[in-house]
């Protein structure tokens, strides 16, 4: 995998076992096909990854951004009360 464009350390909750574990989320261009991106989540359990087209990556980024905006607005609303 090429050098990550994003390297984020966060807690991840998985189905098995249902506990929080440190993990890394990485986004990088695929070495063998630079028109594809690799999204990976890795931790003590191993690494899970998906190869994405630019369109799929944009859809995920848009969903993350819209959800973050809604979460920030909900946080602001709860502190205004």
N, C-alpha and C positions, 0 to 999 in steps of 0.2 A: 504494500500500500504506500502511496506517496505521502509526503508531509501533510498533516491535517490542516485544513483551512480553519476549522473550529475544533478546539479541544476543551471540553467542558466537564468538570468533575461535579457530580451530583449524587443524591441518594436515589436509588431505584428500588421500587417495590415489585417483586415478581410473584407469579402464581405459586411457585414452589421454591423454597419455602417462603411463607408470607412474613418476611422481615426486611428491614432496610439494610442495604449494603452500599458501600461506596462504589461508584462506577464512573467510567469516562464515556462521553459521547464524542465521536469524531466524525468529521465530514472531510472527504478528500476526493481528488480526481482518481479514477481507476488507472493503474499503471499500464494495463494492457489496452485500454480504450479511453483516451482522454475526453471523449464525448459523454462518458458516463461518470456518475458520482457514486461514492461508497459512503453510506451512513452506517456507522457501527456503534454498538453499545457493548462495553466490556467491563467485567468485574471479576471477582474471585471465582465465579462460576464458569467463566470463559468469555467468548465474544460472539455476539449475534450481529450479523450485518445484512444490508440490502444494497443491491446495485440499483441506482435510480437514473432515469433520464433527466435532463434539465427540466422538463415540464413537470415531472413527478416531484423533483426537489423543490421547485417553485411552489407547487401546491402544498407541500408540507410546510415550507417557510411561511406561506400566507396563512395557513391554519394556525401555526404557532403564534404569529404576530397578532392575528385577530383574537385569539384566545387570551393572549397576554394583555391586550388592551381591555378586554372585558374583565379580566381578573383585577387589573389595576383600578378600573372604574368601580368594581364591587368593593375593593379595599377602601377606596376613597369614600364611597357611600357609607360604609360601616363606621368609619372614623368621624363622619359628619354628624352622626346621631347623638 
